[in-house]
Amino acid sequence: MGFMLSTLLRSRRVISEKTRDAIARLRAKGRRVSRFAPYGARIAPGGRIVSDAVEQTVLREIVALRGAGLSLRAISRALAGRGRLARNGKPFAPMTLSRLVKNRSVSDSLVAG
């Protein structure tokens, strides 16, 4: 029983490592790894991730408003007042804004690019 369990655990770890490595390779090539593109980007034909100018502007606004000390709810209200809505057509949820602000690797690279 112990041998079978250790074999199963080892194969589970190997599969996990292979999956993680495959996703990392796709990201490095600029290919999508999900059905949805990250906010600030779109999926172009061929599966390439390309920058979305309108969403990039919204990301810059979010970063600027957060830098000015506004709360996430205040940022949501300010963006909605300017007509800047999330992809679903509703005001940004505070949790969404929190993830965009915390996910600096995505927002910084997209804002810079």
MOPAC internal coordinates of N, CA, C and O (Angstrom, degrees):
PM7 1SCF
backbone

  N    0.0000 0     0.00 0     0.00 0    0    0    0
  C    1.4510 1     0.00 0     0.00 0    1    0    0
  C    1.5274 1   110.53 1     0.00 0    2    1    0
  O    1.2310 1   119.69 1   136.72 1    3    2    1
  N    1.3254 1   118.19 1   -43.28 1    3    2    1
  C    1.4517 1   122.32 1  -179.57 1    5    3    2
  C    1.5244 1   112.11 1   -63.15 1    6    5    3
  O    1.2310 1   120.61 1   141.51 1    7    6    5
  N    1.3432 1   116.44 1   -38.49 1    7    6    5
  C    1.4678 1   120.38 1   179.23 1    9    7    6
  C    1.5227 1   110.82 1   -65.07 1   10    9    7
  O    1.2310 1   120.52 1   136.47 1   11   10    9
  N    1.3341 1   116.60 1   -43.53 1   11   10    9
  C    1.4648 1   120.36 1  -179.83 1   13   11   10
  C    1.5251 1   110.86 1   -64.19 1   14   13   11
  O    1.2310 1   120.64 1   139.08 1   15   14   13
  N    1.3232 1   116.39 1   -40.92 1   15   14   13
  C    1.4568 1   120.65 1   179.91 1   17   15   14
  C    1.5190 1   111.10 1   -64.44 1   18   17   15
  O    1.2310 1   120.36 1   135.64 1   19   18   17
  N    1.3207 1   116.93 1   -44.36 1   19   18   17
  C    1.4624 1   119.28 1   179.75 1   21   19   18
  C    1.5274 1   111.25 1   -66.19 1   22   21   19
  O    1.2310 1   119.91 1   144.62 1   23   22   21
  N    1.3278 1   117.78 1   -35.38 1   23   22   21
  C    1.4626 1   121.53 1   177.14 1   25   23   22
  C    1.5243 1   110.49 1   -65.58 1   26   25   23
  O    1.2310 1   120.63 1   136.35 1   27   26   25
  N    1.3181 1   116.41 1   -43.65 1   27   26   25
  C    1.4628 1   120.28 1   178.44 1   29   27   26
  C    1.5201 1   111.58 1   -63.68 1   30   29   27
  O    1.2310 1   120.62 1   137.63 1   31   30   29
  N    1.3168 1   116.42 1   -42.37 1   31   30   29
  C    1.4662 1   120.04 1   179.57 1   33   31   30
  C    1.5252 1   111.22 1   -64.76 1   34   33   31
  O    1.2310 1   120.74 1   140.40 1   35   34   33
  N    1.3240 1   116.19 1   -39.60 1   35   34   33
  C    1.4650 1   120.35 1   179.42 1   37   35   34
  C    1.5220 1   110.61 1   -65.56 1   38   37   35
  O    1.2310 1   119.92 1   135.78 1   39   38   37
  N    1.3301 1   117.76 1   -44.22 1   39   38   37
  C    1.4629 1   120.15 1  -179.32 1   41   39   38
  C    1.5321 1   109.91 1   -67.74 1   42   41   39
  O    1.2310 1   120.10 1   145.45 1   43   42   41
  N    1.3139 1   117.42 1   -34.55 1   43   42   41
  C    1.4712 1   120.47 1   176.38 1   45   43   42
  C    1.5279 1   110.30 1   -63.03 1   46   45   43
  O    1.2310 1   120.40 1   137.26 1   47   46   45
  N    1.3182 1   116.84 1   -42.74 1   47   46   45
  C    1.4645 1   121.62 1   178.84 1   49   47   46
  C    1.5320 1   111.04 1   -64.98 1   50   49   47
  O    1.2310 1   120.12 1   139.54 1   51   50   49
  N    1.3252 1   117.37 1   -40.46 1   51   50   49
  C    1.4708 1   121.69 1   179.51 1   53   51   50
  C    1.5261 1   110.28 1   -64.31 1   54   53   51
  O    1.2310 1   120.35 1   135.68 1   55   54   53
  N    1.3279 1   116.93 1   -44.32 1   55   54   53
  C    1.4646 1   120.73 1   179.02 1   57   55   54
  C    1.5277 1   109.86 1   -62.24 1   58   57   55
  O    1.2310 1   120.59 1   137.14 1   59   58   57
  N    1.3153 1   116.48 1   -42.86 1   59   58   57
  C    1.4635 1   120.81 1   179.21 1   61   59   58
  C    1.5328 1   111.02 1   -61.06 1   62   61   59
  O    1.2310 1   120.40 1   135.87 1   63   62   61
  N    1.3207 1   116.84 1   -44.13 1   63   62   61
  C    1.4678 1   121.00 1   178.98 1   65   63   62
  C    1.5246 1   111.50 1   -63.57 1   66   65   63
  O    1.2310 1   120.32 1   137.43 1   67   66   65
  N    1.3226 1   116.99 1   -42.57 1   67   66   65
  C    1.4688 1   120.53 1   179.20 1   69   67   66
  C    1.5272 1   111.19 1   -63.35 1   70   69   67
  O    1.2310 1   120.55 1   137.70 1   71   70   69
  N    1.3338 1   116.54 1   -42.30 1   71   70   69
  C    1.4619 1   120.67 1   178.96 1   73   71   70
  C    1.5226 1   110.32 1   -63.41 1   74   73   71
  O    1.2310 1   120.40 1   133.14 1   75   74   73
  N    1.3272 1   116.84 1   -46.86 1   75   74   73
  C    1.4637 1   121.17 1   179.36 1   77   75   74
  C    1.5271 1   110.89 1   -59.55 1   78   77   75
  O    1.2310 1   120.31 1   136.43 1   79   78   77
  N    1.3163 1   117.01 1   -43.57 1   79   78   77
  C    1.4664 1   120.98 1   179.74 1   81   79   78
  C    1.5289 1   111.93 1   -65.77 1   82   81   79
  O    1.2310 1   120.22 1   140.98 1   83   82   81
  N    1.3292 1   117.18 1   -39.02 1   83   82   81
  C    1.4633 1   120.55 1   179.29 1   85   83   82
  C    1.5246 1   110.79 1   -65.25 1   86   85   83
  O    1.2310 1   120.37 1   138.10 1   87   86   85
  N    1.3234 1   116.91 1   -41.90 1   87   86   85
  C    1.4631 1   120.46 1   177.94 1   89   87   86
  C    1.5186 1   110.64 1   -65.17 1   90   89   87
  O    1.2310 1   119.92 1   140.20 1   91   90   89
  N    1.3100 1   117.76 1   -39.80 1   91   90   89
  C    1.4677 1   121.30 1   177.96 1   93   91   90
  C    1.5311 1   110.90 1   -62.72 1   94   93   91
  O    1.2310 1   120.21 1   139.81 1   95   94   93
  N    1.3438 1   117.20 1   -40.19 1   95   94   93
  C    1.4636 1   120.33 1   177.96 1   97   95   94
  C    1.5249 1   111.15 1   -63.88 1   98   97   95
  O    1.2310 1   120.39 1   137.26 1   99   98   97
  N    1.3355 1   116.86 1   -42.74 1   99   98   97
  C    1.4659 1   120.21 1   178.31 1  101   99   98
  C    1.5288 1   111.02 1   -61.51 1  102  101   99
  O    1.2310 1   120.43 1   135.07 1  103  102  101
  N    1.3213 1   116.78 1   -44.93 1  103  102  101
  C    1.4632 1   120.35 1   179.27 1  105  103  102
  C    1.5219 1   110.91 1   -62.51 1  106  105  103
  O    1.2310 1   120.36 1   138.77 1  107  106  105
  N    1.3166 1   116.92 1   -41.23 1  107  106  105
  C    1.4675 1   121.00 1  -179.33 1  109  107  106
  C    1.5325 1   111.11 1   -63.40 1  110  109  107
  O    1.2310 1   120.40 1   148.62 1  111  110  109
  N    1.3254 1   116.84 1   -31.38 1  111  110  109
  C    1.4622 1   121.16 1   179.24 1  113  111  110
  C    1.5270 1   112.59 1   -86.46 1  114  113  111
  O    1.2310 1   120.48 1   178.66 1  115  114  113
  N    1.3491 1   116.69 1    -1.34 1  115  114  113
  C    1.4552 1   119.87 1  -179.43 1  117  115  114
  C    1.5176 1   113.10 1    77.36 1  118  117  115
  O    1.2310 1   120.41 1  -158.83 1  119  118  117
  N    1.3175 1   116.82 1    21.17 1  119  118  117
  C    1.4677 1   121.89 1   179.76 1  121  119  118
  C    1.5183 1   109.21 1   -95.03 1  122  121  119
  O    1.2310 1   120.88 1   -23.34 1  123  122  121
  N    1.2921 1   115.91 1   156.66 1  123  122  121
  C    1.4566 1   118.81 1  -179.50 1  125  123  122
  C    1.5188 1   110.91 1   -76.49 1  126  125  123
  O    1.2310 1   121.57 1   -28.83 1  127  126  125
  N    1.3188 1   114.60 1   151.17 1  127  126  125
  C    1.4544 1   120.95 1   178.49 1  129  127  126
  C    1.5274 1   110.38 1  -123.79 1  130  129  127
  O    1.2310 1   121.01 1  -176.74 1  131  130  129
  N    1.3118 1   115.68 1     3.26 1  131  130  129
  C    1.4561 1   121.52 1  -176.83 1  133  131  130
  C    1.5222 1   108.76 1  -142.80 1  134  133  131
  O    1.2310 1   121.06 1   -12.41 1  135  134  133
  N    1.2992 1   115.58 1   167.59 1  135  134  133
  C    1.4621 1   119.86 1   175.65 1  137  135  134
  C    1.5208 1   110.92 1   -69.34 1  138  137  135
  O    1.2310 1   120.47 1   154.39 1  139  138  137
  N    1.3261 1   116.70 1   -25.61 1  139  138  137
  C    1.4553 1   121.75 1  -176.49 1  141  139  138
  C    1.5230 1   110.91 1  -113.07 1  142  141  139
  O    1.2310 1   120.93 1   -40.34 1  143  142  141
  N    1.3172 1   115.82 1   139.66 1  143  142  141
  C    1.4662 1   120.28 1   174.85 1  145  143  142
  C    1.5203 1   108.48 1   -78.12 1  146  145  143
  O    1.2310 1   119.92 1   -29.31 1  147  146  145
  N    1.3272 1   117.76 1   150.69 1  147  146  145
  C    1.4649 1   119.13 1   175.82 1  149  147  146
  C    1.5227 1   110.06 1   -64.52 1  150  149  147
  O    1.2310 1   120.83 1   -25.63 1  151  150  149
  N    1.3381 1   116.02 1   154.37 1  151  150  149
  C    1.4557 1   119.31 1  -179.39 1  153  151  150
  C    1.5196 1   108.59 1   -61.41 1  154  153  151
  O    1.2310 1   120.64 1   -47.91 1  155  154  153
  N    1.3260 1   116.39 1   132.09 1  155  154  153
  C    1.4588 1   121.78 1  -176.71 1  157  155  154
  C    1.5142 1   112.02 1   104.70 1  158  157  155
  O    1.2310 1   121.08 1   178.05 1  159  158  157
  N    1.3298 1   115.53 1    -1.95 1  159  158  157
  C    1.4674 1   119.78 1  -178.08 1  161  159  158
  C    1.5258 1   109.53 1  -141.59 1  162  161  159
  O    1.2310 1   121.42 1   -14.39 1  163  162  161
  N    1.2999 1   114.89 1   165.61 1  163  162  161
  C    1.4682 1   123.16 1   175.50 1  165  163  162
  C    1.5214 1   107.68 1  -132.39 1  166  165  163
  O    1.2310 1   121.45 1   -18.49 1  167  166  165
  N    1.3251 1   114.83 1   161.51 1  167  166  165
  C    1.4587 1   119.78 1   176.21 1  169  167  166
  C    1.5171 1   107.69 1   -98.24 1  170  169  167
  O    1.2310 1   121.11 1   -61.00 1  171  170  169
  N    1.3144 1   115.49 1   119.00 1  171  170  169
  C    1.4614 1   122.29 1  -179.35 1  173  171  170
  C    1.5304 1   109.12 1   -88.21 1  174  173  171
  O    1.2310 1   120.69 1   -12.26 1  175  174  173
  N    1.3193 1   116.28 1   167.74 1  175  174  173
  C    1.4709 1   118.49 1   175.49 1  177  175  174
  C    1.5276 1   110.63 1   -55.01 1  178  177  175
  O    1.2310 1   121.02 1   -38.87 1  179  178  177
  N    1.2937 1   115.66 1   141.13 1  179  178  177
  C    1.4542 1   120.77 1  -178.11 1  181  179  178
  C    1.5217 1   112.33 1    89.24 1  182  181  179
  O    1.2310 1   120.13 1  -178.63 1  183  182  181
  N    1.3293 1   117.35 1     1.37 1  183  182  181
  C    1.4560 1   120.47 1   176.83 1  185  183  182
  C    1.5132 1   115.46 1    83.70 1  186  185  183
  O    1.2310 1   120.12 1  -171.96 1  187  186  185
  N    1.3200 1   117.38 1     8.04 1  187  186  185
  C    1.4639 1   120.98 1   178.58 1  189  187  186
  C    1.5172 1   110.17 1   -75.13 1  190  189  187
  O    1.2310 1   120.51 1   -34.95 1  191  190  189
  N    1.3291 1   116.64 1   145.05 1  191  190  189
  C    1.4570 1   121.85 1   175.22 1  193  191  190
  C    1.5189 1   107.92 1   -96.51 1  194  193  191
  O    1.2310 1   120.85 1   -56.79 1  195  194  193
  N    1.3308 1   115.99 1   123.21 1  195  194  193
  C    1.4576 1   121.19 1  -179.45 1  197  195  194
  C    1.5257 1   109.20 1  -123.93 1  198  197  195
  O    1.2310 1   121.28 1   -25.16 1  199  198  197
  N    1.3039 1   115.15 1   154.84 1  199  198  197
  C    1.4588 1   121.79 1  -178.72 1  201  199  198
  C    1.5229 1   111.27 1   -68.27 1  202  201  199
  O    1.2310 1   120.75 1   -36.66 1  203  202  201
  N    1.3339 1   116.17 1   143.34 1  203  202  201
  C    1.4628 1   122.66 1   176.12 1  205  203  202
  C    1.5241 1   107.06 1  -110.56 1  206  205  203
  O    1.2310 1   120.13 1   -65.42 1  207  206  205
  N    1.3247 1   117.36 1   114.58 1  207  206  205
  C    1.4732 1   122.27 1  -172.65 1  209  207  206
  C    1.5210 1   112.61 1   -60.19 1  210  209  207
  O    1.2310 1   119.80 1   138.02 1  211  210  209
  N    1.3135 1   117.99 1   -41.98 1  211  210  209
  C    1.4713 1   120.77 1  -178.34 1  213  211  210
  C    1.5269 1   110.31 1   -65.59 1  214  213  211
  O    1.2310 1   120.42 1   133.76 1  215  214  213
  N    1.3266 1   116.81 1   -46.24 1  215  214  213
  C    1.4552 1   120.01 1  -179.77 1  217  215  214
  C    1.5242 1   111.50 1   -68.51 1  218  217  215
  O    1.2310 1   120.34 1   148.64 1  219  218  217
  N    1.3263 1   116.95 1   -31.36 1  219  218  217
  C    1.4633 1   119.89 1   175.35 1  221  219  218
  C    1.5295 1   110.82 1   -62.01 1  222  221  219
  O    1.2310 1   120.81 1   140.16 1  223  222  221
  N    1.3289 1   116.05 1   -39.84 1  223  222  221
  C    1.4571 1   120.82 1   178.03 1  225  223  222
  C    1.5285 1   110.24 1   -63.46 1  226  225  223
  O    1.2310 1   120.66 1   137.46 1  227  226  225
  N    1.3221 1   116.35 1   -42.54 1  227  226  225
  C    1.4631 1   120.61 1   178.91 1  229  227  226
  C    1.5273 1   109.99 1   -64.25 1  230  229  227
  O    1.2310 1   119.95 1   138.94 1  231  230  229
  N    1.3349 1   117.70 1   -41.06 1  231  230  229
  C    1.4649 1   120.40 1   177.50 1  233  231  230
  C    1.5273 1   111.04 1   -60.38 1  234  233  231
  O    1.2310 1   120.67 1   137.96 1  235  234  233
  N    1.3247 1   116.32 1   -42.04 1  235  234  233
  C    1.4750 1   119.50 1   177.98 1  237  235  234
  C    1.5187 1   110.53 1   -61.65 1  238  237  235
  O    1.2310 1   120.74 1   138.22 1  239  238  237
  N    1.3407 1   116.19 1   -41.78 1  239  238  237
  C    1.4649 1   120.12 1   178.44 1  241  239  238
  C    1.5241 1   111.04 1   -62.75 1  242  241  239
  O    1.2310 1   120.23 1   137.27 1  243  242  241
  N    1.3185 1   117.16 1   -42.73 1  243  242  241
  C    1.4633 1   121.22 1  -179.88 1  245  243  242
  C    1.5274 1   109.87 1   -61.28 1  246  245  243
  O    1.2310 1   120.65 1   132.61 1  247  246  245
  N    1.3299 1   116.36 1   -47.39 1  247  246  245
  C    1.4631 1   120.52 1  -179.65 1  249  247  246
  C    1.5299 1   110.40 1   -62.06 1  250  249  247
  O    1.2310 1   120.06 1   137.68 1  251  250  249
  N    1.3349 1   117.49 1   -42.32 1  251  250  249
  C    1.4661 1   121.31 1  -179.89 1  253  251  250
  C    1.5235 1   111.40 1   -65.27 1  254  253  251
  O    1.2310 1   120.42 1   136.13 1  255  254  253
  N    1.3278 1   116.81 1   -43.87 1  255  254  253
  C    1.4604 1   120.16 1  -179.36 1  257  255  254
  C    1.5294 1   111.35 1   -66.62 1  258  257  255
  O    1.2310 1   120.49 1   141.05 1  259  258  257
  N    1.3178 1   116.67 1   -38.95 1  259  258  257
  C    1.4716 1   119.77 1   178.03 1  261  259  258
  C    1.5204 1   109.51 1   -67.18 1  262  261  259
  O    1.2310 1   120.60 1   140.98 1  263  262  261
  N    1.3285 1   116.46 1   -39.02 1  263  262  261
  C    1.4623 1   120.73 1   177.36 1  265  263  262
  C    1.5151 1   112.37 1   -64.37 1  266  265  263
  O    1.2310 1   120.50 1   152.54 1  267  266  265
  N    1.3307 1   116.64 1   -27.46 1  267  266  265
  C    1.4655 1   121.45 1   177.80 1  269  267  266
  C    1.5243 1   111.61 1   -79.98 1  270  269  267
  O    1.2310 1   120.33 1   177.89 1  271  270  269
  N    1.3324 1   116.98 1    -2.11 1  271  270  269
  C    1.4527 1   120.92 1   175.52 1  273  271  270
  C    1.5098 1   115.88 1    93.63 1  274  273  271
  O    1.2310 1   119.66 1  -170.46 1  275  274  273
  N    1.3244 1   118.25 1     9.54 1  275  274  273
  C    1.4605 1   120.06 1   179.47 1  277  275  274
  C    1.5268 1   110.94 1   -72.70 1  278  277  275
  O    1.2310 1   120.92 1   -32.88 1  279  278  277
  N    1.3266 1   115.85 1   147.12 1  279  278  277
  C    1.4560 1   120.81 1   175.72 1  281  279  278
  C    1.5341 1   108.23 1   -73.49 1  282  281  279
  O    1.2310 1   120.85 1   -13.47 1  283  282  281
  N    1.3207 1   115.98 1   166.53 1  283  282  281
  C    1.4600 1   120.06 1  -179.89 1  285  283  282
  C    1.5237 1   111.23 1   -63.83 1  286  285  283
  O    1.2310 1   120.30 1   141.31 1  287  286  285
  N    1.3208 1   117.04 1   -38.69 1  287  286  285
  C    1.4625 1   120.14 1   177.88 1  289  287  286
  C    1.5299 1   110.99 1   -66.49 1  290  289  287
  O    1.2310 1   120.49 1   140.94 1  291  290  289
  N    1.3275 1   116.67 1   -39.06 1  291  290  289
  C    1.4661 1   120.22 1   178.30 1  293  291  290
  C    1.5275 1   110.51 1   -66.08 1  294  293  291
  O    1.2310 1   120.34 1   142.57 1  295  294  293
  N    1.3300 1   116.95 1   -37.43 1  295  294  293
  C    1.4612 1   120.78 1   177.13 1  297  295  294
  C    1.5266 1   109.37 1   -63.80 1  298  297  295
  O    1.2310 1   120.32 1   136.25 1  299  298  297
  N    1.3256 1   116.99 1   -43.75 1  299  298  297
  C    1.4654 1   120.99 1   178.78 1  301  299  298
  C    1.5227 1   110.65 1   -58.93 1  302  301  299
  O    1.2310 1   120.36 1   134.57 1  303  302  301
  N    1.3362 1   116.91 1   -45.43 1  303  302  301
  C    1.4673 1   120.55 1   179.65 1  305  303  302
  C    1.5285 1   110.89 1   -64.82 1  306  305  303
  O    1.2310 1   120.58 1   137.81 1  307  306  305
  N    1.3461 1   116.50 1   -42.19 1  307  306  305
  C    1.4632 1   120.06 1  -178.97 1  309  307  306
  C    1.5277 1   110.97 1   -63.66 1  310  309  307
  O    1.2310 1   120.49 1   136.59 1  311  310  309
  N    1.3157 1   116.67 1   -43.41 1  311  310  309
  C    1.4637 1   120.19 1   179.54 1  313  311  310
  C    1.5260 1   110.86 1   -65.71 1  314  313  311
  O    1.2310 1   120.57 1   137.45 1  315  314  313
  N    1.3309 1   116.52 1   -42.55 1  315  314  313
  C    1.4665 1   119.88 1   179.25 1  317  315  314
  C    1.5248 1   110.26 1   -63.41 1  318  317  315
  O    1.2310 1   120.19 1   142.79 1  319  318  317
  N    1.3244 1   117.25 1   -37.21 1  319  318  317
  C    1.4563 1   121.17 1   177.67 1  321  319  318
  C    1.5162 1   112.64 1   -64.12 1  322  321  319
  O    1.2310 1   120.80 1   152.71 1  323  322  321
  N    1.3231 1   116.08 1   -27.29 1  323  322  321
  C    1.4657 1   121.63 1   178.34 1  325  323  322
  C    1.5357 1   111.66 1   -91.28 1  326  325  323
  O    1.2310 1   120.80 1  -179.35 1  327  326  325
  N    1.3258 1   116.08 1     0.65 1  327  326  325
  C    1.4626 1   119.39 1  -179.40 1  329  327  326
  C    1.5166 1   113.46 1    82.79 1  330  329  327
  O    1.2310 1   120.05 1  -166.89 1  331  330  329
  N    1.3192 1   117.51 1    13.11 1  331  330  329
  C    1.4716 1   121.92 1   179.46 1  333  331  330
  C    1.5193 1   107.90 1   -92.97 1  334  333  331
  O    1.2310 1   120.85 1   -73.24 1  335  334  333
  N    1.3175 1   115.98 1   106.76 1  335  334  333
  C    1.4545 1   121.42 1  -177.95 1  337  335  334
  C    1.5209 1   110.33 1  -113.78 1  338  337  335
  O    1.2310 1   121.15 1   -16.73 1  339  338  337
  N    1.3185 1   115.40 1   163.27 1  339  338  337
  C    1.4614 1   121.01 1   177.11 1  341  339  338
  C    1.5270 1   109.16 1   -70.65 1  342  341  339
  O    1.2310 1   120.30 1    -6.05 1  343  342  341
  N    1.2930 1   117.03 1   173.95 1  343  342  341
  C    1.4660 1   121.44 1  -178.72 1  345  343  342
  C    1.5206 1   112.73 1   -60.24 1  346  345  343
  O    1.2310 1   120.29 1   153.38 1  347  346  345
  N    1.3243 1   117.05 1   -26.62 1  347  346  345
  C    1.4590 1   119.80 1  -179.14 1  349  347  346
  C    1.5297 1   112.75 1   -82.34 1  350  349  347
  O    1.2310 1   120.13 1  -178.25 1  351  350  349
  N    1.3373 1   117.36 1     1.75 1  351  350  349
  C    1.4577 1   121.42 1   177.80 1  353  351  350
  C    1.5156 1   114.42 1    85.04 1  354  353  351
  O    1.2310 1   120.33 1  -175.15 1  355  354  353
  N    1.3263 1   116.97 1     4.85 1  355  354  353
  C    1.4599 1   122.24 1   179.72 1  357  355  354
  C    1.5288 1   109.00 1  -110.84 1  358  357  355
  O    1.2310 1   119.94 1   -16.29 1  359  358  357
  N    1.3479 1   117.72 1   163.71 1  359  358  357
  C    1.4645 1   119.29 1   174.90 1  361  359  358
  C    1.5319 1   110.15 1   -58.99 1  362  361  359
  O    1.2310 1   120.71 1   -29.54 1  363  362  361
  N    1.3176 1   116.26 1   150.46 1  363  362  361
  C    1.4589 1   120.87 1   178.65 1  365  363  362
  C    1.5147 1   110.27 1   -60.36 1  366  365  363
  O    1.2310 1   120.55 1   -45.63 1  367  366  365
  N    1.3182 1   116.56 1   134.37 1  367  366  365
  C    1.4623 1   121.01 1   173.49 1  369  367  366
  C    1.5311 1   107.75 1   -75.82 1  370  369  367
  O    1.2310 1   119.72 1   -35.14 1  371  370  369
  N    1.3165 1   118.14 1   144.86 1  371  370  369
  C    1.4605 1   119.97 1   178.53 1  373  371  370
  C    1.5319 1   112.98 1   -55.04 1  374  373  371
  O    1.2310 1   120.03 1   143.13 1  375  374  373
  N    1.3359 1   117.55 1   -36.87 1  375  374  373
  C    1.4637 1   119.86 1   179.48 1  377  375  374
  C    1.5264 1   110.94 1   -65.62 1  378  377  375
  O    1.2310 1   120.21 1   142.38 1  379  378  377
  N    1.3109 1   117.21 1   -37.62 1  379  378  377
  C    1.4645 1   120.72 1   177.14 1  381  379  378
  C    1.5208 1   109.91 1   -63.09 1  382  381  379
  O    1.2310 1   120.77 1   134.60 1  383  382  381
  N    1.3282 1   116.14 1   -45.40 1  383  382  381
  C    1.4662 1   120.13 1   178.58 1  385  383  382
  C    1.5225 1   110.47 1   -62.50 1  386  385  383
  O    1.2310 1   120.49 1   140.41 1  387  386  385
  N    1.3156 1   116.67 1   -39.59 1  387  386  385
  C    1.4623 1   120.46 1   178.53 1  389  387  386
  C    1.5181 1   110.79 1   -59.90 1  390  389  387
  O    1.2310 1   120.66 1   136.06 1  391  390  389
  N    1.3204 1   116.35 1   -43.94 1  391  390  389
  C    1.4711 1   120.23 1   180.00 1  393  391  390
  C    1.5287 1   110.96 1   -66.70 1  394  393  391
  O    1.2310 1   120.49 1   141.16 1  395  394  393
  N    1.3267 1   116.66 1   -38.84 1  395  394  393
  C    1.4672 1   119.19 1   178.66 1  397  395  394
  C    1.5246 1   110.94 1   -65.47 1  398  397  395
  O    1.2310 1   120.57 1   140.13 1  399  398  397
  N    1.3237 1   116.51 1   -39.87 1  399  398  397
  C    1.4680 1   120.22 1   179.88 1  401  399  398
  C    1.5288 1   110.74 1   -70.26 1  402  401  399
  O    1.2310 1   120.28 1   138.73 1  403  402  401
  N    1.3390 1   117.06 1   -41.27 1  403  402  401
  C    1.4669 1   120.82 1  -177.78 1  405  403  402
  C    1.5208 1   112.37 1   -74.23 1  406  405  403
  O    1.2310 1   120.24 1   149.20 1  407  406  405
  N    1.3225 1   117.16 1   -30.80 1  407  406  405
  C    1.4581 1   120.57 1  -177.78 1  409  407  406
  C    1.5173 1   109.11 1   -82.71 1  410  409  407
  O    1.2310 1   120.92 1  -114.14 1  411  410  409
  N    1.3099 1   115.85 1    65.86 1  411  410  409
  C    1.4619 1   121.96 1  -174.82 1  413  411  410
  C    1.5193 1   112.44 1   -62.12 1  414  413  411
  O    1.2310 1   119.68 1   148.61 1  415  414  413
  N    1.3262 1   118.21 1   -31.39 1  415  414  413
  C    1.4608 1   119.73 1  -178.23 1  417  415  414
  C    1.5188 1   110.41 1   -62.25 1  418  417  415
  O    1.2310 1   120.12 1   142.10 1  419  418  417
  N    1.3207 1   117.38 1   -37.90 1  419  418  417
  C    1.4729 1   120.54 1   179.06 1  421  419  418
  C    1.5139 1   110.07 1   -77.38 1  422  421  419
  O    1.2310 1   120.48 1   125.66 1  423  422  421
  N    1.3303 1   116.68 1   -54.34 1  423  422  421
  C    1.4617 1   119.18 1  -173.43 1  425  423  422
  C    1.5211 1   111.52 1   -66.35 1  426  425  423
  O    1.2310 1   119.14 1   141.37 1  427  426  425
  N    1.3447 1   119.24 1   -38.63 1  427  426  425
  C    1.4642 1   120.49 1   179.38 1  429  427  426
  C    1.5170 1   111.66 1   -65.88 1  430  429  427
  O    1.2310 1   120.62 1   134.64 1  431  430  429
  N    1.3336 1   116.43 1   -45.36 1  431  430  429
  C    1.4679 1   117.97 1  -177.81 1  433  431  430
  C    1.5233 1   110.68 1   -68.27 1  434  433  431
  O    1.2310 1   120.30 1   143.82 1  435  434  433
  N    1.3147 1   117.03 1   -36.18 1  435  434  433
  C    1.4581 1   118.85 1  -179.42 1  437  435  434
  C    1.5223 1   111.64 1   -74.81 1  438  437  435
  O    1.2310 1   120.17 1   140.83 1  439  438  437
  N    1.3322 1   117.28 1   -39.17 1  439  438  437
  C    1.4606 1   120.14 1   178.35 1  441  439  438
  C    1.5185 1   109.73 1   -65.88 1  442  441  439
  O    1.2310 1   120.47 1   139.29 1  443  442  441
  N    1.3397 1   116.70 1   -40.71 1  443  442  441
  C    1.4641 1   120.17 1   179.77 1  445  443  442
  C    1.5154 1   111.41 1   -69.00 1  446  445  443
  O    1.2310 1   120.60 1   145.08 1  447  446  445
  N    1.3370 1   116.45 1   -34.92 1  447  446  445
  C    1.4635 1   120.76 1  -175.68 1  449  447  446
  C    1.4409 1   111.01 1   -86.15 1  450  449  447
  O    1.2310 1   120.10 1   180.00 1  451  450  449

